[in-house]
Amino acid sequence: MLLFRQPDYDYSNASPKEMQDLTKKWHDWVEAITSQKKLVSHGPRLAMEGKVLKSGGVITDGPFVEIKEKLGSFIIVKAENLDDATTLAHGCPALDAGGSVEIRPVFQ
């Protein structure tokens, strides 16, 4: 699973052209993975707001209140190991915006 984390960025300030360019980058990157027959599934885009329930019944606003980074979405890819999955993560548009890609195995 490739989890996409991005800095707290307000996309409402982006121009339509910037959003179009960003959408194309994501599409092209996912298409490159798909063309290798390594895409298993698209994860849905996640809303930025949410709640976190911690032990003891403590509830806080927002999924990542302690940091200025948000989990935006994920995809599941076919890979032999973490190194192969990491190779697929290179070129992810989240990296262009100062974000990161978290690579994790999925157990079935």
Secondary structure, 3 states (H helix, E strand, C coil): CEEEEEECCCHHHCCHHHHHHHHHHHHHHHHHHHHCCCEEEECCCCCCCCEEEEHHHEEEECCCCCCCEEEEEEEEECCCCHHHHHHHHCCCHHHHCCCEEEECCCCC
